[in-house]
């Protein structure tokens, strides 16, 4: 039983650490990263982890493929939870889209599900940009600043919970009494 508890605690600690690394990158490098992503999308049409590995010429970016994954994942999660996601009806695979605007530039995240998941940043079509700016479809357009503020606020809340947990662990010596315990 102790071994299982240790594995679960280790797994939860690793998940918390990864979540914190992701938030820290976005908080400290998010604006630089989105500017570089927009630049690459404007030059290449699409940008994802494969472009970092195989793109010719190599992208001129200040972050890694893992950190790009942090951006894609966090931005898509935010869109899903806050405005929902439209889909590309013409795509034969299950998919969802997210649209972000930063400094009058609009980019989209396209996520496709098949035998796995693949995501990338790209430039939406002129028709889509027109719909985002001039119709009710615009509810899907997210301001990048709103995303950044959300991440910063979430990080602040996480720090509060973490310090409260530390205080409780200090008081209880790390022991908790579960429901039904004797």
C-alpha positions in Angstrom: 0.0 0.0 0.0 2.8 2.4 0.9 4.5 1.8 -2.5 1.2 2.6 -4.3 0.8 5.8 -2.3 4.4 6.8 -3.1 3.9 6.2 -6.8 0.6 8.2 -6.8 2.3 11.0 -4.8 5.3 11.0 -7.2 3.0 11.1 -10.2 1.0 14.0 -8.8 4.1 15.9 -7.9 5.5 15.4 -11.4 2.2 16.6 -13.0 2.3 19.7 -10.7 5.9 20.4 -11.6 5.2 20.1 -15.4 2.1 22.3 -15.1 4.2 24.9 -13.2 7.0 24.8 -15.9 4.3 25.3 -18.6 2.8 28.3 -16.8 6.2 29.9 -16.0 7.2 29.7 -19.6 4.0 31.3 -20.8 4.1 34.0 -18.2 7.7 35.0 -18.8 8.1 34.2 -22.5 4.5 34.2 -23.9 4.6 37.6 -25.6 7.9 36.9 -27.2 6.8 33.5 -28.3 3.6 34.7 -29.9 5.4 37.4 -31.8 7.9 34.7 -33.1 5.0 32.3 -33.9 3.2 35.0 -35.9 6.4 35.8 -37.8 7.0 32.1 -38.7 3.3 31.6 -39.6 3.5 34.7 -41.9 6.6 33.3 -43.6 5.8 29.6 -43.8 2.0 29.4 -43.6 2.1 26.9 -40.8 4.2 26.4 -37.7 4.5 23.4 -35.3 7.1 21.2 -33.7 7.9 19.5 -37.0 8.9 22.9 -38.5 11.4 23.4 -35.6 13.0 20.0 -36.4 12.8 19.8 -40.2 12.0 23.3 -41.4 14.2 24.8 -44.1 15.4 27.3 -43.3 15.5 26.7 -39.6 13.1 28.9 -37.7 14.6 31.8 -35.8 13.0 31.3 -32.5 14.0 31.7 -28.8 12.1 28.6 -27.5 12.1 24.9 -27.9 9.6 22.4 -29.5 8.5 21.5 -26.0 7.7 25.1 -25.2 5.9 25.5 -28.5 3.8 22.5 -27.4 3.1 24.4 -24.1 1.8 27.3 -26.1 -0.4 25.2 -28.4 -1.8 23.1 -25.6 -2.5 26.0 -23.2 -4.0 28.2 -25.9 -6.3 25.5 -27.2 -7.4 24.5 -23.7 -8.2 28.2 -22.9 -10.2 28.5 -26.2 -12.1 25.3 -25.5 -13.0 26.3 -21.9 -13.8 30.0 -22.6 -15.4 30.4 -26.1 -15.7 26.9 -27.5 -14.2 25.6 -30.7 -15.6 25.7 -34.2 -14.6 22.9 -36.6 -13.5 22.7 -40.2 -16.4 20.9 -41.9 -14.3 20.2 -45.0 -11.7 18.2 -43.0 -12.3 14.4 -43.1 -10.9 14.0 -39.6 -12.4 15.1 -36.2 -10.9 18.5 -35.5 -11.3 21.8 -33.7 -10.1 25.4 -34.2 -9.1 28.3 -32.1 -8.5 31.9 -33.2 -6.2 34.4 -31.5 -5.5 38.1 -32.2 -2.4 39.9 -31.2 -1.4 43.3 -32.4 -3.9 43.2 -35.3 -2.6 39.8 -36.5 -5.0 36.8 -36.4 -3.7 33.2 -36.2 -5.5 30.0 -35.8 -4.7 26.8 -34.0 -5.9 23.7 -35.9 -6.1 20.5 -34.0 -6.8 17.2 -35.8 -7.6 13.8 -34.3 -7.1 10.5 -36.1 -4.7 7.8 -35.0 -3.2 10.5 -32.8 -3.5 14.3 -32.3 -1.7 16.9 -34.4 -1.8 20.6 -33.8 -0.3 23.6 -35.6 -0.5 27.3 -35.9 -1.6 28.7 -39.3 -3.0 31.8 -40.9 -6.8 31.7 -41.4 -8.2 32.4 -44.8 -9.3 35.9 -45.7 -12.9 34.7 -45.6 -12.5 33.4 -42.1 -10.8 36.7 -41.0 -13.7 38.6 -42.5 -16.2 36.4 -40.6 -14.3 36.8 -37.3 -14.3 40.6 -37.7 -17.7 41.2 -39.1 -20.2 38.4 -38.0 -21.3 36.5 -34.9 -18.5 34.1 -35.7 -16.3 36.7 -34.0 -17.3 35.1 -30.6 -14.5 32.6 -31.4 -11.8 35.3 -31.7 -9.7 35.5 -28.5 -7.5 38.4 -27.6 -4.0 37.0 -26.7 -3.8 39.5 -23.8 -6.9 37.9 -22.3 -5.2 34.5 -22.5 -2.1 35.9 -20.8 -4.1 37.5 -18.0 -5.9 34.2 -17.4 -2.6 32.3 -17.1 -1.1 34.9 -14.8 -4.2 34.9 -12.6 -4.2 31.1 -12.6 -0.6 31.1 -11.6 -1.3 33.5 -8.7 -4.1 31.2 -7.4 -1.8 28.2 -7.7 0.8 29.9 -5.6 -1.8 30.6 -2.9 -3.0 27.0 -2.8 0.5 25.7 -2.8 1.5 27.9 0.2 -1.6 26.8 2.1 -0.9 23.2 1.4 2.7 23.7 2.6 1.4 25.3 5.8 -1.1 22.4 6.4 1.6 19.8 5.7 3.9 21.6 8.2 1.2 21.6 10.9 0.2 17.9 10.3 3.6 16.6 9.6 2.4 15.5 6.2 -0.3 13.2 7.6 -3.9 13.5 6.7 -6.8 11.7 8.1 -9.2 10.4 5.5 -12.9 10.0 5.8 -13.7 6.8 7.7 -10.3 6.5 9.2 -9.9 5.3 12.7 
